[in-house]
């Protein structure tokens, strides 16, 4: 699927107009945050998913396993 996004001036900034079909596909609505991720080839991927969230979850999993007993005691 290919969509064209219109760039519009909004105050002193520029905004993208996302077509309804694309917003439905991405499950986003007004007020949601989108993340622009630059790939190795210099292209840009726009996604509703935080690219750093997965890294944070991996770090949490490591910490959770390492401090399993302490976390269990704190939960009491």
DSSP file (Angstrom, degrees, kcal/mol; ACC not computed):
  #  RESIDUE AA STRUCTURE BP1 BP2  ACC     N-H-->O    O-->H-N    N-H-->O    O-->H-N    TCO  KAPPA ALPHA  PHI   PSI    X-CA   Y-CA   Z-CA
    1    1 A X              0   0    0      0, 0.0     2,-0.4     0, 0.0     0, 0.0   0.000 360.0 360.0 360.0 133.3    0.0    0.0    0.0
    2    2 A X        -     0   0    0      2,-0.0     2,-0.4     0, 0.0     0, 0.0  -0.986 360.0-178.7-122.9 132.1    1.3    3.4   -0.9
    3    3 A X        -     0   0    0     -2,-0.4     2,-0.5    19,-0.0    15,-0.0  -0.966  22.1-134.0-129.8 147.2   -0.2    6.6    0.4
    4    4 A X        -     0   0    0     -2,-0.4     2,-0.5     2,-0.0    15,-0.3  -0.862  18.1-154.7 -98.2 133.5    0.6   10.3   -0.2
    5    5 A X        -     0   0    0     -2,-0.5     2,-0.3    13,-0.1    13,-0.2  -0.923  11.0-137.1-108.3 131.2    0.8   12.5    2.9
    6    6 A X  E     -A   17   0A   0     11,-1.0    11,-2.7    -2,-0.5     2,-0.5  -0.693  10.2-141.3 -86.9 137.2    0.1   16.2    2.5
    7    7 A X  E     -A   16   0A   0     -2,-0.3     2,-0.3     9,-0.2     9,-0.2  -0.877  26.1-179.9 -98.3 126.7    2.4   18.6    4.3
    8    8 A X  E     -A   15   0A   0      7,-3.0     7,-3.4    -2,-0.5     2,-0.5  -0.930  31.5-113.1-127.2 149.9    0.5   21.6    5.7
    9    9 A X  E     -A   14   0A   0     -2,-0.3     2,-0.5     5,-0.2     5,-0.2  -0.709  31.4-177.9 -81.2 127.9    1.6   24.7    7.7
   10   10 A X  E >   -A   13   0A   0      3,-2.6     3,-2.1    -2,-0.5     2,-0.3  -0.914  62.5 -54.3-128.3 101.9    0.2   24.6   11.2
   11   11 A X  T 3  S-     0   0    0     -2,-0.5     0, 0.0     1,-0.3     0, 0.0  -0.523 119.9 -23.2  64.3-126.3    1.2   27.7   13.1
   12   12 A X  T 3  S+     0   0    0     -2,-0.3    -1,-0.3    -3,-0.1     2,-0.2   0.311 131.2  71.4 -95.1   7.1    5.0   27.9   12.9
   13   13 A X  E <  S-A   10   0A   0     -3,-2.1    -3,-2.6     0, 0.0     2,-0.4  -0.574  78.1-118.5-114.7 176.2    5.3   24.2   12.3
   14   14 A X  E     -A    9   0A   0     -5,-0.2     2,-0.3    -2,-0.2    -5,-0.2  -0.941  28.5-167.6-114.7 142.3    4.6   21.7    9.5
   15   15 A X  E     -A    8   0A   0     -7,-3.4    -7,-3.0    -2,-0.4     2,-0.4  -0.903  16.8-127.1-127.9 157.6    2.1   18.9    9.9
   16   16 A X  E     -A    7   0A   0     -2,-0.3     2,-0.7    -9,-0.2    -9,-0.2  -0.868  13.8-141.3-103.8 136.3    1.2   15.8    7.9
   17   17 A X  E     -A    6   0A   0    -11,-2.7   -11,-1.0    -2,-0.4     2,-0.5  -0.882  18.8-156.7 -95.6 117.1   -2.3   15.0    6.8
   18   18 A X        -     0   0    0     -2,-0.7   -13,-0.1   -13,-0.2     5,-0.1  -0.843  18.0-121.7 -98.4 122.9   -2.8   11.2    7.2
   19   19 A X     >  -     0   0    0     -2,-0.5     4,-2.4   -15,-0.3     3,-0.4  -0.263  22.6-115.7 -61.2 150.4   -5.6    9.8    5.0
   20   20 A X  H  > S+     0   0    0      1,-0.2     4,-2.6     2,-0.2     5,-0.2   0.869 114.2  56.1 -55.7 -41.8   -8.4    7.9    6.8
   21   21 A X  H  > S+     0   0    0      1,-0.2     4,-1.9     2,-0.2    -1,-0.2   0.900 110.9  44.4 -60.0 -40.8   -7.5    4.6    5.3
   22   22 A X  H  > S+     0   0    0     -3,-0.4     4,-2.2     2,-0.2    -2,-0.2   0.895 112.5  50.4 -72.2 -40.4   -4.0    4.8    6.6
   23   23 A X  H  X>S+     0   0    0     -4,-2.4     5,-2.3     2,-0.2     4,-0.7   0.877 111.3  49.8 -65.9 -35.9   -5.0    6.0   10.0
   24   24 A X  H  <5S+     0   0    0     -4,-2.6     3,-0.5    -5,-0.2    -1,-0.2   0.910 110.9  49.5 -65.4 -41.9   -7.5    3.1   10.3
   25   25 A X  H  <5S+     0   0    0     -4,-1.9    -2,-0.2     1,-0.2    -1,-0.2   0.867 115.7  42.5 -64.4 -37.3   -4.7    0.7    9.2
   26   26 A X  H  <5S-     0   0    0     -4,-2.2    -1,-0.2    -5,-0.1    -2,-0.2   0.534 107.0-128.6 -86.1  -7.5   -2.3    2.1   11.8
   27   27 A X  T  <5 +     0   0    0     -4,-0.7     2,-0.3    -3,-0.5    -3,-0.2   0.921  59.7 140.9  57.4  47.8   -5.1    2.3   14.5
   28   28 A X      < -     0   0    0     -5,-2.3     2,-0.3    -6,-0.1    -1,-0.2  -0.863  29.4-174.8-118.2 155.1   -4.4    5.9   15.3
   29   29 A X    >   -     0   0    0     -2,-0.3     3,-2.2     1,-0.1    -5,-0.0  -0.839  45.5 -55.7-137.0 175.4   -6.7    8.8   16.0
   30   30 A X  T 3  S+     0   0    0     -2,-0.3     3,-0.1     1,-0.3    -1,-0.1  -0.277 123.5  24.1 -55.7 133.0   -6.4   12.5   16.6
   31   31 A X  T 3  S+     0   0    0      1,-0.3    -1,-0.3    -3,-0.0     2,-0.0   0.194  90.5 127.6  95.5 -15.3   -4.0   13.3   19.4
   32   32 A X    <   -     0   0    0     -3,-2.2     2,-0.5     1,-0.1    -1,-0.3  -0.314  59.5-119.1 -69.5 158.8   -2.0   10.0   19.1
   33   33 A X        -     0   0    0     15,-0.2     2,-0.3    -3,-0.1    -1,-0.1  -0.861  23.4-162.8-102.3 132.9    1.8   10.2   18.8
   34   34 A X        -     0   0    0     -2,-0.5     2,-0.5    -6,-0.0    14,-0.2  -0.865  10.9-140.4-109.8 149.8    3.6    8.8   15.7
   35   35 A X  E     -B   47   0B   0     12,-3.7    12,-2.7    -2,-0.3     2,-0.6  -0.934   3.9-149.9-113.4 131.1    7.3    8.0   15.7
   36   36 A X  E     -B   46   0B   0     -2,-0.5     2,-0.5    10,-0.2    10,-0.2  -0.898  16.9-170.2 -99.8 120.3    9.5    8.8   12.6
   37   37 A X  E     -B   45   0B   0      8,-3.1     8,-3.1    -2,-0.6     2,-0.5  -0.952  14.1-144.2-116.4 123.6   12.4    6.3   12.4
   38   38 A X  E     -B   44   0B   0     -2,-0.5     6,-0.2     6,-0.2     2,-0.1  -0.745  20.8-149.8 -86.6 127.4   15.2    6.9    9.9
   39   39 A X    >   -     0   0    0      4,-2.6     3,-1.8    -2,-0.5    -1,-0.0  -0.327  31.2 -92.7 -91.9 178.5   16.4    3.6    8.4
   40   40 A X  T 3  S+     0   0    0      1,-0.3    -1,-0.1     2,-0.1    -2,-0.0   0.762 123.8  55.2 -63.6 -27.5   20.0    2.7    7.2
   41   41 A X  T 3  S-     0   0    0      2,-0.0    -1,-0.3     1,-0.0     3,-0.1   0.448 121.5-103.8 -86.3   0.2   19.2    3.7    3.6
   42   42 A X  S <  S+     0   0    0     -3,-1.8    -2,-0.1     1,-0.3     2,-0.1   0.459  79.5 131.9  91.4   1.7   18.1    7.2    4.7
   43   43 A X        -     0   0    0     -5,-0.0    -4,-2.6     1,-0.0     2,-0.4  -0.348  52.4-127.4 -79.2 167.3   14.3    6.4    4.3
   44   44 A X  E     -B   38   0B   0     -6,-0.2     2,-0.5    -3,-0.1    -6,-0.2  -0.971  14.6-161.8-122.1 131.4   11.8    7.3    7.0
   45   45 A X  E     -B   37   0B   0     -8,-3.1    -8,-3.1    -2,-0.4     2,-0.5  -0.949   8.2-153.5-111.1 128.7    9.3    4.9    8.5
   46   46 A X  E     +B   36   0B   0     -2,-0.5     2,-0.3   -10,-0.2   -10,-0.2  -0.905  26.0 163.5-104.8 124.2    6.3    6.4   10.4
   47   47 A X  E     -B   35   0B   0    -12,-2.7   -12,-3.7    -2,-0.5     4,-0.1  -0.976  45.8-138.2-141.0 149.2    4.9    4.2   13.1
   48   48 A X  S    S+     0   0    0     -2,-0.3     2,-0.4   -14,-0.2   -15,-0.2   0.549  83.2  92.2 -80.9  -6.1    2.6    4.4   16.1
   49   49 A X  S    S-     0   0    0    -14,-0.1     2,-0.5     1,-0.0    -2,-0.1  -0.749  83.3-120.3 -95.6 133.9    5.0    2.2   18.0
   50   50 A X    >>  -     0   0    0     -2,-0.4     3,-1.2     1,-0.2     4,-0.6  -0.573  16.6-151.0 -70.6 118.4    7.8    3.6   20.1
   51   51 A X  T 34 S+     0   0    0     -2,-0.5     4,-0.4     1,-0.3     3,-0.2   0.726  94.7  52.5 -66.5 -19.8   11.0    2.2   18.7
   52   52 A X  T 3> S+     0   0    0      1,-0.2     4,-2.1     2,-0.1    -1,-0.3   0.558  87.7  82.1 -91.1  -8.9   12.7    2.4   22.2
   53   53 A X  H <> S+     0   0    0     -3,-1.2     4,-2.3     1,-0.2     5,-0.2   0.910  89.3  51.6 -62.9 -43.1   10.0    0.5   24.0
   54   54 A X  H  X S+     0   0    0     -4,-0.6     4,-2.2     1,-0.2    -1,-0.2   0.903 109.5  50.2 -62.4 -41.3   11.3   -3.0   22.9
   55   55 A X  H  > S+     0   0    0     -4,-0.4     4,-2.2     1,-0.2    -1,-0.2   0.911 110.6  50.1 -61.9 -42.0   14.8   -2.0   24.2
   56   56 A X  H  X S+     0   0    0     -4,-2.1     4,-2.3     1,-0.2    -2,-0.2   0.888 109.9  50.5 -64.1 -39.0   13.3   -0.9   27.5
   57   57 A X  H  X S+     0   0    0     -4,-2.3     4,-2.5     2,-0.2    -1,-0.2   0.879 109.2  51.1 -68.2 -37.2   11.4   -4.2   27.8
   58   58 A X  H  X S+     0   0    0     -4,-2.2     4,-2.0     2,-0.2    -2,-0.2   0.920 111.2  48.3 -63.9 -43.2   14.6   -6.2   27.1
   59   59 A X  H  X S+     0   0    0     -4,-2.2     4,-2.3     1,-0.2    -2,-0.2   0.907 111.5  50.5 -62.9 -41.4   16.4   -4.3   29.9
   60   60 A X  H  X S+     0   0    0     -4,-2.3     4,-3.4     1,-0.2    -2,-0.2   0.914 107.6  52.9 -62.5 -43.0   13.4   -4.8   32.2
   61   61 A X  H  X S+     0   0    0     -4,-2.5     4,-2.1     2,-0.2    -1,-0.2   0.907 110.1  48.3 -60.3 -41.8   13.4   -8.6   31.5
   62   62 A X  H  X S+     0   0    0     -4,-2.0     4,-2.2     2,-0.2    -1,-0.2   0.935 115.4  44.4 -62.2 -46.8   17.2   -8.8   32.4
   63   63 A X  H  X S+     0   0    0     -4,-2.3     4,-2.6     1,-0.2    -2,-0.2   0.895 110.7  54.6 -65.2 -41.2   16.6   -6.8   35.6
   64   64 A X  H  < S+     0   0    0     -4,-3.4    -1,-0.2     1,-0.2    -2,-0.2   0.906 112.0  43.5 -61.7 -42.5   13.5   -8.8   36.5
   65   65 A X  H >< S+     0   0    0     -4,-2.1     3,-1.0    -5,-0.2     4,-0.2   0.909 114.5  49.8 -68.4 -41.5   15.4  -12.1   36.3
   66   66 A X  H 3< S+     0   0    0     -4,-2.2     3,-0.2     1,-0.2    -2,-0.2   0.888 122.4  31.6 -66.0 -39.7   18.5  -10.7   38.1
   67   67 A X  T 3X S+     0   0    0     -4,-2.6     4,-2.7     1,-0.2     5,-0.3  -0.064  79.3 129.3-110.3  31.9   16.5   -9.3   41.0
   68   68 A X  H <> S+     0   0    0     -3,-1.0     4,-2.0     1,-0.2    -1,-0.2   0.897  74.7  46.1 -53.3 -48.0   13.7  -11.9   41.0
   69   69 A X  H  > S+     0   0    0     -3,-0.2     4,-2.1    -4,-0.2    -1,-0.2   0.911 113.2  48.6 -67.0 -42.2   13.9  -12.6   44.8
   70   70 A X  H  > S+     0   0    0      1,-0.2     4,-2.3     2,-0.2    -1,-0.2   0.910 112.3  48.7 -64.5 -41.9   14.1   -8.9   45.8
   71   71 A X  H  X S+     0   0    0     -4,-2.7     4,-1.6     1,-0.2    -1,-0.2   0.869 109.1  53.7 -65.1 -36.2   11.1   -8.0   43.6
   72   72 A X  H  X S+     0   0    0     -4,-2.0     4,-0.5    -5,-0.3    -1,-0.2   0.910 110.4  46.5 -64.8 -42.1    9.2  -11.0   45.1
   73   73 A X  H >< S+     0   0    0     -4,-2.1     3,-1.0     1,-0.2    -2,-0.2   0.890 110.8  52.2 -66.9 -39.9    9.9   -9.7   48.7
   74   74 A X  H 3< S+     0   0    0     -4,-2.3    -1,-0.2     1,-0.2    -2,-0.2   0.817 102.5  60.5 -65.4 -29.9    8.9   -6.1   47.7
   75   75 A X  H 3<        0   0    0     -4,-1.6    -1,-0.2     1,-0.3    -2,-0.2   0.677 360.0 360.0 -72.7 -17.1    5.6   -7.4   46.3
   76   76 A X    <<        0   0    0     -3,-1.0    -1,-0.3    -4,-0.5    -2,-0.1   0.494 360.0 360.0 -70.3 360.0    4.5   -8.8   49.7
